[in-house]
Amino acid sequence: MKSKYLLYSIIDVSYTTVLIVTNTHGTLYYASLGANPEILIATMTKDFARLKNYILQPIVGKANSEVSETIEKFRLMTEDPRLINPMHKQIPYEFIFGTELQRKVWNQLMNTKALETVSYSQLASNLGKPKSTRVVGAACGANRIALFVPCHRAVTKLGQISGYRWGIPLKKRLLELELKPLTKESS
C-alpha cells in the first residue's frame, strides 16, 4: 500500500492549543487539544505509529487554500463550540482510527446539539447495546478528532461530568462555552 502524506498544524485559541491533521485537500483526520505543543506532537506521533502508511509533515509556510480553510473553520469551532454541528457539513473528515462500534458511538455523538448532553447509558441504548455503558465511555476516550466529535457532551446518567481524553477541566470549559450568551459578533 502506498504511503499517504498528512499535514499537521498547531494553532492557539483563547483557552487551549490545538493540533490538527489533514490531507492536502483539507480533509480532517485528527485533532487534539492541550496546553503544550510538544506533548501534542508526541501524542500524535504515538497515535499514528499504530497506523501504517501515513507520513506526517508539519505545515511550513502558508498552507494551500483547502487546508487553510479547514484550519480556520476548526479554529472558529474551537473558539465557539456551538458551531460544531454546522461545521460537520463544512469540514470534510475521515475516520481512520477506531473500531466499527467506536465509530458508531462517534456518529451518535455528532448528532448531539450544542447545549445538549447525552448520557453514556443513553448512547449505549441508542446503539441497541444498553449494557455497554463502559464500552461507550471507552469509545469516547478513543476518539481522535477532538471537538468535531463532541465527546465533551457525554455525561453520566446523573448528568455529572466524568472523564475526557483531553482533561475534565477542558470538558467543563467547552460545556461552559456552549452556554455562553450569543453576542452580535457570534450570531
N, CA, C and O of each residue as an XYZ file, in Angstrom:
748
protein
N       0.839     -1.185      0.000
C       0.000      0.000      0.000
C       0.880      1.243      0.000
O       1.873      1.305      0.725
N       0.525      2.214     -0.797
C       1.281      3.448     -0.933
C       1.109      4.334      0.305
O       0.015      4.418      0.863
N       2.185      4.989      0.729
C       2.117      5.888      1.876
C       1.282      7.122      1.555
O       1.274      7.617      0.428
N       0.590      7.599      2.565
C      -0.256      8.777      2.425
C       0.348      9.894      3.279
O       0.575      9.722      4.477
N       0.600     11.023      2.655
C       1.161     12.163      3.367
C       0.055     12.977      4.001
O      -0.934     13.325      3.355
N       0.239     13.276      5.285
C      -0.701     14.112      6.024
C       0.062     15.304      6.590
O       1.253     15.221      6.889
N      -0.651     16.405      6.727
C      -0.070     17.645      7.222
C      -0.616     17.949      8.602
O      -1.788     17.698      8.882
N       0.231     18.488      9.462
C      -0.285     18.914     10.756
C       0.074     20.366     11.014
O       1.076     20.896     10.534
N      -0.797     20.976     11.798
C      -0.643     22.382     12.137
C      -1.044     22.573     13.596
O      -1.937     21.894     14.103
N      -0.380     23.492     14.249
C      -0.715     23.831     15.628
C      -1.235     25.262     15.647
O      -0.609     26.179     15.116
N      -2.395     25.426     16.271
C      -2.971     26.762     16.397
C      -3.311     27.024     17.859
O      -3.655     26.110     18.609
N      -3.208     28.269     18.239
C      -3.596     28.680     19.588
C      -4.952     29.354     19.519
O      -5.223     30.165     18.634
N      -5.796     28.998     20.475
C      -7.077     29.680     20.640
C      -7.088     30.275     22.036
O      -6.117     30.126     22.778
N      -8.156     30.938     22.401
C      -8.160     31.699     23.647
C      -7.945     30.853     24.899
O      -7.494     31.388     25.912
N      -8.247     29.564     24.872
C      -8.182     28.767     26.096
C      -7.366     27.477     25.983
O      -7.220     26.755     26.969
N      -6.833     27.178     24.795
C      -6.055     25.948     24.630
C      -5.223     26.026     23.359
O      -5.277     27.010     22.622
N      -4.462     24.986     23.121
C      -3.724     24.828     21.872
C      -4.316     23.630     21.150
O      -4.708     22.645     21.776
N      -4.376     23.722     19.833
C      -4.999     22.686     19.015
C      -3.976     22.175     18.004
O      -3.252     22.959     17.388
N      -3.925     20.864     17.841
C      -3.131     20.253     16.787
C      -4.119     19.595     15.827
O      -4.958     18.796     16.241
N      -4.016     19.933     14.554
C      -4.936     19.435     13.531
C      -4.130     18.703     12.463
O      -3.072     19.170     12.041
N      -4.643     17.546     12.031
C      -4.029     16.791     10.942
C      -5.039     16.694      9.801
O      -6.183     16.284      9.996
N      -4.589     17.079      8.608
C      -5.429     16.996      7.408
C      -4.612     16.375      6.278
O      -3.399     16.195      6.388
N      -5.308     16.055      5.196
C      -4.576     15.726      3.981
C      -4.396     17.020      3.188
O      -4.782     18.090      3.660
N      -3.827     16.938      2.017
C      -3.553     18.147      1.230
C      -4.818     18.773      0.642
O      -4.777     19.876      0.095
N      -5.934     18.065      0.759
C      -7.217     18.603      0.284
C      -8.054     19.176      1.420
O      -9.190     19.598      1.202
N      -7.500     19.194      2.634
C      -8.198     19.772      3.772
C      -9.103     18.814      4.522
O      -9.848     19.237      5.406
N      -9.055     17.525      4.187
C      -9.858     16.543      4.914
C      -9.268     16.346      6.304
O      -8.075     16.076      6.445
N     -10.095     16.480      7.320
C      -9.689     16.368      8.712
C      -9.583     14.901      9.111
O     -10.507     14.123      8.878
N      -8.449     14.521      9.716
C      -8.215     13.155     10.166
C      -8.030     13.067     11.677
O      -8.280     12.020     12.274
N      -7.598     14.151     12.289
C      -7.162     14.079     13.675
C      -7.154     15.486     14.239
O      -6.818     16.443     13.542
N      -7.526     15.604     15.506
C      -7.415     16.881     16.212
C      -7.224     16.577     17.692
O      -7.867     15.683     18.242
N      -6.351     17.315     18.318
C      -6.047     17.108     19.722
C      -5.945     18.464     20.408
O      -5.639     19.473     19.772
N      -6.204     18.477     21.708
C      -6.205     19.713     22.496
C      -5.227     19.594     23.651
O      -5.007     18.502     24.175
N      -4.644     20.709     24.045
C      -3.761     20.703     25.203
C      -2.997     22.001     25.316
O      -3.096     22.875     24.455
N      -2.239     22.116     26.380
C      -1.502     23.346     26.635
C      -0.098     23.331     26.045
O       0.486     24.390     25.816
N       0.450     22.150     25.797
C       1.843     22.039     25.413
C       1.975     21.456     23.998
O       1.674     20.281     23.788
N       2.421     22.265     23.031
C       2.559     21.763     21.659
C       3.465     20.542     21.533
O       3.196     19.656     20.721
N       4.538     20.484     22.327
C       5.449     19.342     22.247
C       4.748     18.051     22.656
O       4.966     17.002     22.049
N       3.906     18.129     23.687
C       3.151     16.949     24.124
C       2.121     16.574     23.065
O       1.908     15.390     22.806
N       1.484     17.561     22.453
C       0.512     17.277     21.392
C       1.189     16.545     20.227
O       0.646     15.577     19.696
N       2.360     17.008     19.844
C       3.088     16.367     18.740
C       3.508     14.952     19.121
O       3.385     14.030     18.315
N       4.002     14.777     20.344
C       4.419     13.443     20.789
C       3.234     12.480     20.830
O       3.359     11.321     20.435
N       2.091     12.955     21.306
C       0.890     12.112     21.357
C       0.424     11.758     19.952
O       0.070     10.609     19.684
N       0.423     12.743     19.049
C       0.039     12.487     17.661
C       0.957     11.433     17.046
O       0.490     10.502     16.390
N       2.250     11.581     17.259
C       3.225     10.643     16.696
C       2.960      9.231     17.219
O       3.006      8.265     16.458
N       2.684      9.115     18.508
C       2.379      7.815     19.120
C       1.074      7.250     18.544
O       1.009      6.067     18.209
N       0.045      8.083     18.428
C      -1.236      7.621     17.885
C      -1.077      7.111     16.454
O      -1.613      6.058     16.108
N      -0.350      7.843     15.630
C      -0.194      7.452     14.231
C       0.779      6.294     14.050
O       0.755      5.631     13.013
N       1.638      6.034     15.042
C       2.577      4.910     14.935
C       1.836      3.579     14.838
O       2.360      2.606     14.296
N       0.615      3.546     15.365
C      -0.200      2.323     15.298
C      -0.761      2.083     13.906
O      -1.139      0.962     13.566
N      -0.812      3.129     13.111
C      -1.333      3.021     11.747
C      -0.165      2.904     10.785
O       0.893      3.493     11.007
N      -0.351      2.170      9.758
C       0.701      2.028      8.750
C       0.391      2.954      7.577
O      -0.760      3.321      7.344
N       1.410      3.313      6.866
C       1.285      4.030      5.593
C       0.885      5.498      5.710
O       0.401      6.080      4.740
N       1.077      6.104      6.875
C       0.837      7.543      6.998
C       2.154      8.221      7.347
O       2.873      7.780      8.243
N       2.459      9.280      6.642
C       3.660     10.068      6.906
C       3.189     11.464      7.284
O       2.494     12.124      6.512
N       3.571     11.908      8.472
C       3.146     13.204      8.993
C       4.209     14.258      8.730
O       5.400     14.039      8.950
N       3.747     15.409      8.252
C       4.656     16.521      7.996
C       4.040     17.808      8.542
O       2.846     18.048      8.365
N       4.841     18.628      9.199
C       4.303     19.915      9.652
C       4.065     20.834      8.449
O       4.746     20.743      7.428
N       3.108     21.694      8.598
C       2.891     22.708      7.567
C       3.953     23.772      7.767
O       4.053     24.373      8.836
N       4.733     23.997      6.743
C       5.782     25.006      6.787
C       5.356     26.114      5.831
O       5.061     25.865      4.662
N       5.331     27.320      6.339
C       4.872     28.421      5.494
C       3.358     28.429      5.416
O       2.670     28.006      6.345
N       2.857     28.909      4.311
C       1.410     29.036      4.138
C       0.841     27.761      3.525
O       1.365     27.237      2.542
N      -0.242     27.277      4.128
C      -0.921     26.084      3.603
C      -1.746     26.460      2.381
O      -2.074     27.629      2.177
N      -2.082     25.449      1.561
C      -2.941     25.722      0.410
C      -4.331     26.140      0.896
O      -4.637     26.015      2.082
N      -5.157     26.628     -0.001
C      -6.447     27.203      0.388
C      -7.376     26.183      1.041
O      -8.103     26.532      1.971
N      -7.371     24.935      0.578
C      -8.255     23.926      1.170
C      -7.857     23.609      2.612
O      -8.711     23.518      3.493
N      -6.567     23.444      2.840
C      -6.078     23.172      4.189
C      -6.302     24.392      5.082
O      -6.742     24.251      6.223
N      -6.005     25.579      4.574
C      -6.204     26.817      5.340
C      -7.666     26.989      5.737
O      -7.967     27.429      6.847
N      -8.569     26.643      4.831
C      -9.998     26.773      5.120
C     -10.410     25.818      6.242
O     -11.156     26.209      7.140
N      -9.938     24.585      6.199
C     -10.252     23.632      7.269
C      -9.692     24.115      8.597
O     -10.378     24.060      9.617
N      -8.457     24.584      8.593
C      -7.841     25.071      9.831
C      -8.623     26.249     10.391
O      -8.877     26.303     11.595
N      -9.005     27.183      9.549
C      -9.749     28.359     10.015
C     -11.124     27.962     10.551
O     -11.545     28.479     11.586
N     -11.821     27.072      9.884
C     -13.134     26.627     10.368
C     -12.991     25.888     11.694
O     -13.824     26.039     12.588
N     -11.936     25.090     11.820
C     -11.706     24.388     13.083
C     -11.390     25.390     14.197
O     -11.852     25.230     15.326
N     -10.615     26.410     13.883
C     -10.308     27.448     14.881
C     -11.589     28.128     15.349
O     -11.786     28.313     16.550
N     -12.463     28.501     14.415
C     -13.731     29.144     14.768
C     -14.586     28.240     15.642
O     -15.180     28.692     16.621
N     -14.645     26.970     15.289
C     -15.421     25.991     16.041
C     -14.846     25.810     17.451
O     -15.596     25.618     18.408
N     -13.538     25.871     17.574
C     -12.904     25.724     18.875
C     -13.197     26.926     19.758
O     -13.446     26.772     20.953
N     -13.168     28.107     19.188
C     -13.491     29.312     19.958
C     -14.960     29.327     20.376
O     -15.297     29.821     21.452
N     -15.832     28.786     19.527
C     -17.264     28.754     19.830
C     -17.800     27.357     19.508
O     -18.220     27.104     18.380
N     -17.788     26.443     20.498
C     -18.209     25.064     20.250
C     -19.667     24.922     19.798
O     -20.080     23.840     19.381
N     -20.444     26.000     19.876
C     -21.814     25.931     19.343
C     -21.796     25.765     17.825
O     -22.816     25.421     17.229
N     -20.641     26.007     17.194
C     -20.512     25.869     15.745
C     -20.149     24.449     15.303
O     -20.039     24.185     14.106
N     -19.964     23.540     16.253
C     -19.535     22.180     15.901
C     -20.472     21.544     14.886
O     -20.024     21.066     13.844
N     -21.770     21.531     15.178
C     -22.698     20.837     14.289
C     -22.747     21.437     12.888
O     -22.730     20.677     11.920
N     -22.808     22.757     12.726
C     -22.758     23.293     11.355
C     -21.449     22.943     10.638
O     -21.440     22.784      9.417
N     -20.356     22.823     11.379
C     -19.068     22.510     10.746
C     -19.001     21.079     10.230
O     -18.176     20.771      9.370
N     -19.864     20.194     10.746
C     -19.888     18.822     10.227
C     -20.182     18.804      8.729
O     -19.737     17.909      8.012
N     -20.930     19.794      8.268
C     -21.260     19.871      6.835
C     -20.217     20.661      6.052
O     -20.170     20.574      4.825
N     -19.385     21.426      6.744
C     -18.442     22.310      6.068
C     -17.000     21.794      6.058
O     -16.207     22.177      5.198
N     -16.669     20.938      7.003
C     -15.305     20.410      7.086
C     -15.324     18.953      6.642
O     -15.976     18.128      7.280
N     -14.621     18.621      5.561
C     -14.551     17.208      5.178
C     -13.718     16.455      6.223
O     -12.733     16.980      6.744
N     -14.128     15.222      6.518
C     -13.400     14.440      7.522
C     -13.423     12.968      7.149
O     -14.225     12.518      6.331
N     -12.517     12.236      7.778
C     -12.480     10.787      7.590
C     -12.008     10.154      8.891
O     -11.016     10.584      9.480
N     -12.729      9.127      9.334
C     -12.291      8.361     10.499
C     -11.268      7.332     10.042
O     -11.580      6.461      9.230
N     -10.055      7.429     10.556
C      -9.035      6.422     10.260
C      -8.653      5.642     11.510
O      -7.918      4.657     11.440
N      -9.152      6.085     12.635
C      -8.941      5.397     13.905
C     -10.259      4.728     14.306
O     -11.321      5.060     13.780
N     -10.178      3.801     15.226
C     -11.362      3.245     15.850
C     -11.936      2.006     15.201
O     -11.728      1.722     14.022
N     -12.673      1.277     16.037
C     -13.387      0.086     15.584
C     -14.730      0.519     15.004
O     -15.109      1.688     15.079
N     -15.430     -0.433     14.435
C     -16.759     -0.140     13.893
C     -17.693      0.374     14.993
O     -18.437      1.330     14.773
N     -17.660     -0.242     16.157
C     -18.513      0.197     17.269
C     -18.123      1.600     17.741
O     -18.995      2.433     17.988
N     -16.827      1.864     17.866
C     -16.394      3.200     18.285
C     -16.875      4.251     17.292
O     -17.323      5.324     17.697
N     -16.791      3.963     16.030
C     -17.253      4.913     15.014
C     -18.754      5.140     15.105
O     -19.233      6.246     14.855
N     -19.496      4.099     15.462
C     -20.947      4.264     15.660
C     -21.217      5.203     16.830
O     -22.103      6.054     16.757
N     -20.450      5.046     17.913
C     -20.590      5.943     19.074
C     -20.280      7.372     18.641
O     -21.023      8.295     18.977
N     -19.199      7.561     17.904
C     -18.807      8.912     17.480
C     -19.874      9.531     16.586
O     -20.183     10.715     16.722
N     -20.437      8.750     15.678
C     -21.504      9.272     14.827
C     -22.728      9.650     15.644
O     -23.380     10.651     15.346
N     -23.057      8.859     16.682
C     -24.157      9.219     17.580
C     -23.873     10.554     18.261
O     -24.749     11.415     18.346
N     -22.649     10.718     18.743
C     -22.284     11.969     19.416
C     -22.362     13.162     18.464
O     -22.687     14.273     18.883
N     -22.070     12.936     17.209
C     -22.124     14.029     16.237
C     -23.557     14.500     16.002
O     -23.776     15.553     15.404
N     -24.537     13.718     16.473
C     -25.935     14.132     16.376
C     -26.389     14.974     17.557
O     -27.470     15.560     17.510
N     -25.578     15.049     18.630
C     -25.961     15.899     19.758
C     -25.729     17.355     19.372
O     -24.776     17.682     18.665
N     -26.589     18.190     19.833
C     -26.523     19.620     19.505
C     -25.862     20.391     20.644
O     -25.755     19.902     21.769
N     -25.429     21.591     20.329
C     -24.910     22.490     21.358
C     -25.982     22.652     22.432
O     -27.175     22.656     22.128
N     -25.565     22.782     23.655
C     -26.419     22.917     24.840
C     -27.068     21.610     25.256
O     -27.790     21.573     26.252
N     -26.827     20.535     24.515
C     -27.357     19.223     24.871
C     -26.219     18.364     25.405
O     -25.073     18.472     24.968
N     -26.563     17.515     26.351
C     -25.647     16.463     26.747
C     -26.406     15.146     26.584
O     -27.633     15.124     26.500
N     -25.667     14.079     26.543
C     -26.247     12.745     26.414
C     -25.474     11.830     27.353
O     -24.251     11.924     27.454
N     -26.189     10.949     28.037
C     -25.502     10.055     28.963
C     -24.875      8.893     28.201
O     -25.318      8.518     27.115
N     -23.840      8.345     28.804
C     -23.186      7.179     28.223
C     -24.203      6.040     28.078
O     -24.194      5.308     27.089
N     -25.085      5.904     29.089
C     -26.079      4.825     29.029
C     -27.096      5.079     27.920
O     -27.557      4.131     27.285
N     -27.455      6.346     27.673
C     -28.378      6.637     26.577
C     -27.726      6.348     25.228
O     -28.375      5.820     24.324
N     -26.459      6.689     25.089
C     -25.733      6.356     23.857
C     -25.718      4.846     23.635
O     -25.929      4.373     22.519
N     -25.466      4.095     24.707
C     -25.445      2.639     24.594
C     -26.820      2.125     24.162
O     -26.908      1.255     23.296
N     -27.882      2.650     24.753
C     -29.240      2.244     24.374
C     -29.540      2.594     22.925
O     -30.133      1.796     22.199
N     -29.126      3.799     22.500
C     -29.352      4.223     21.113
C     -28.687      3.270     20.121
O     -29.153      3.112     18.993
N     -27.608      2.645     20.545
C     -26.882      1.702     19.684
C     -27.404      0.273     19.814
O     -26.875     -0.650     19.195
N     -28.457      0.102     20.632
C     -29.010     -1.233     20.823
C     -28.171     -2.100     21.736
O     -28.279     -3.325     21.700
N     -27.331     -1.477     22.559
C     -26.442     -2.204     23.472
C     -26.546     -1.580     24.864
O     -25.576     -1.012     25.365
N     -27.743     -1.686     25.498
C     -27.976     -0.973     26.757
C     -27.040     -1.338     27.902
O     -26.915     -0.564     28.851
N     -26.390     -2.471     27.847
C     -25.476     -2.868     28.930
C     -24.025     -2.507     28.622
O     -23.113     -2.948     29.321
N     -23.813     -1.717     27.594
C     -22.453     -1.405     27.140
C     -22.017      0.016     27.476
O     -21.298      0.647     26.701
N     -22.445      0.512     28.615
C     -22.107      1.883     29.007
C     -20.600      2.097     29.080
O     -20.096      3.127     28.633
N     -19.886      1.140     29.635
C     -18.424      1.284     29.745
C     -17.746      1.249     28.373
O     -16.745      1.928     28.146
N     -18.302      0.458     27.477
C     -17.766      0.389     26.109
C     -17.940      1.748     25.437
O     -17.053      2.209     24.718
N     -19.083      2.387     25.673
C     -19.333      3.715     25.113
C     -18.350      4.722     25.698
O     -17.798      5.548     24.971
N     -18.128      4.655     27.010
C     -17.153      5.552     27.633
C     -15.755      5.343     27.065
O     -15.022      6.303     26.833
N     -15.392      4.085     26.845
C     -14.084      3.789     26.249
C     -14.003      4.314     24.816
O     -12.945      4.768     24.380
N     -15.113      4.255     24.085
C     -15.137      4.793     22.718
C     -14.911      6.299     22.732
O     -14.223      6.837     21.864
N     -15.487      6.973     23.711
C     -15.248      8.421     23.835
C     -13.764      8.686     24.083
O     -13.185      9.606     23.505
N     -13.161      7.882     24.935
C     -11.740      8.034     25.220
C     -10.847      7.712     24.032
O      -9.709      8.177     23.959
N     -11.367      6.914     23.098
C     -10.591      6.535     21.916
C     -10.746      7.523     20.763
O     -10.060      7.401     19.748
N     -11.636      8.494     20.909
C     -11.854      9.486     19.853
C     -10.563     10.246     19.564
O      -9.874     10.684     20.485
N     -10.240     10.400     18.288
C      -9.021     11.103     17.893
C      -9.314     12.385     17.117
O      -8.404     12.983     16.542
N     -10.577     12.809     17.097
C     -10.896     14.095     16.454
C     -11.621     14.958     17.485
O     -12.850     15.037     17.506
N     -10.820     15.603     18.341
C     -11.366     16.442     19.412
C     -12.355     17.459     18.863
O     -12.197     17.952     17.747
N     -13.356     17.762     19.642
C     -14.398     18.744     19.353
C     -15.299     18.345     18.196
O     -16.520     18.316     18.346
N     -14.723     18.043     17.060
C     -15.517     17.696     15.889
C     -16.440     16.522     16.220
O     -17.607     16.513     15.828
N     -15.912     15.538     16.941
C     -16.732     14.500     17.565
C     -16.896     14.979     19.007
O     -15.969     14.849     19.806
N     -18.057     15.526     19.347
C     -18.215     16.235     20.622
C     -18.380     15.327     21.840
O     -19.442     15.295     22.463
N     -17.330     14.600     22.167
C     -17.358     13.713     23.327
C     -17.525     14.498     24.631
O     -17.907     13.928     25.654
N     -17.243     15.792     24.596
C     -17.437     16.589     25.807
C     -18.913     16.666     26.191
O     -19.230     17.043     27.319
N     -19.815     16.320     25.285
C     -21.252     16.347     25.566
C     -21.749     15.056     26.201
O     -22.929     14.959     26.538
N     -20.880     14.062     26.374
C     -21.258     12.804     27.025
C     -21.028     12.935     28.531
O     -19.952     13.331     28.980
N     -22.063     12.594     29.294
C     -22.017     12.725     30.753
C     -22.552     11.442     31.393
O     -23.017     10.541     30.696
N     -22.482     11.369     32.712
C     -23.014     10.209     33.425
C     -24.534     10.238     33.396
O     -25.142     11.230     32.995
N     -25.136      9.143     33.824
C     -26.600      9.040     33.868
C     -27.208     10.150     34.735
O     -28.321     10.606     34.473
N     -26.481     10.577     35.760
C     -26.956     11.631     36.657
C     -26.599     13.031     36.154
O     -26.841     14.024     36.840
N     -26.028     13.102     34.963
C     -25.683     14.394     34.373
C     -24.367     14.969     34.849
O     -24.079     16.142     34.614
N     -23.566     14.155     35.515
C     -22.288     14.644     36.023
C     -21.203     14.529     34.957
O     -21.234     13.659     34.086
N     -20.250     15.439     35.064
C     -19.114     15.429     34.149
C     -18.126     14.375     34.633
O     -17.727     14.354     35.798
N     -17.743     13.504     33.706
C     -16.757     12.480     34.049
C     -15.609     12.575     33.056
O     -15.436     13.616     32.422
N     -14.832     11.533     32.906
C     -13.611     11.548     32.111
C     -13.702     12.203     30.744
O     -14.768     12.291     30.135
N     -12.550     12.657     30.287
C     -12.431     13.281     28.968
C     -10.981     13.115     28.527
O     -10.063     13.422     29.287
N     -10.778     12.647     27.343
C      -9.425     12.379     26.824
C      -8.495     13.577     27.012
O      -7.305     13.394     27.267
N      -9.010     14.777     26.892
C      -8.195     15.988     26.970
C      -8.320     16.682     28.320
O      -7.907     17.833     28.461
N      -8.880     16.002     29.311
C      -8.943     16.516     30.675
C     -10.309     17.072     31.057
O     -10.970     17.738     30.260
N     -10.714     16.790     32.277
C     -12.021     17.248     32.770
C     -12.115     18.776     32.788
O     -13.169     19.304     32.432
N     -11.059     19.523     33.188
C     -11.185     20.986     33.144
C     -11.529     21.501     31.737
O     -12.307     22.444     31.594
N     -10.954     20.886     30.715
C     -11.250     21.313     29.344
C     -12.682     20.935     28.962
O     -13.353     21.693     28.261
N     -13.150     19.784     29.411
C     -14.535     19.374     29.156
C     -15.499     20.386     29.776
O     -16.470     20.797     29.141
N     -15.223     20.782     31.016
C     -16.067     21.785     31.684
C     -16.044     23.100     30.920
O     -17.083     23.733     30.732
N     -14.878     23.505     30.488
C     -14.733     24.764     29.742
C     -15.560     24.735     28.452
O     -16.241     25.709     28.128
N     -15.500     23.616     27.718
C     -16.261     23.504     26.469
C     -17.759     23.591     26.721
O     -18.482     24.260     25.982
N     -18.225     22.912     27.770
C     -19.651     22.979     28.099
C     -20.048     24.392     28.527
O     -21.141     24.852     28.198
N     -19.172     25.081     29.254
C     -19.437     26.472     29.633
C     -19.495     27.376     28.403
O     -20.362     28.246     28.317
N     -18.585     27.180     27.455
C     -18.584     27.980     26.233
C     -19.877     27.799     25.441
O     -20.364     28.741     24.816
N     -20.428     26.588     25.469
C     -21.680     26.361     24.761
C     -22.844     27.083     25.420
O     -23.840     27.381     24.760
N     -22.733     27.369     26.712
C     -23.785     28.077     27.440
C     -23.664     29.592     27.349
O     -24.589     30.320     27.710
N     -22.526     30.060     26.866
C     -22.248     31.498     26.794
C     -23.321     32.194     25.938
O     -23.672     31.708     24.863
N     -23.835     33.323     26.416
C     -24.832     34.031     25.614
C     -24.251     34.466     24.266
O     -23.075     34.809     24.154
N     -25.104     34.439     23.266
C     -24.683     34.909     21.934
C     -24.453     36.415     21.972
O     -25.221     37.163     22.578
N     -23.391     36.837     21.319
C     -23.144     38.267     21.165
C     -23.394     38.613     19.711
O     -23.587     37.722     18.884
N     -23.392     39.896     19.393
C     -23.605     40.295     17.999
C     -22.539     39.697     17.101
O     -22.822     39.345     15.956
N     -21.293     39.575     17.611
C     -20.208     39.026     16.801
C     -20.417     37.543     16.522
O     -20.050     37.068     15.447
N     -21.004     36.791     17.473
C     -21.124     35.335     17.305
C     -22.479     34.918     16.728
O     -22.682     33.733     16.461
N     -23.390     35.834     16.533
C     -24.683     35.447     15.973
C     -24.778     35.727     14.503
O     -25.810     35.455     13.888
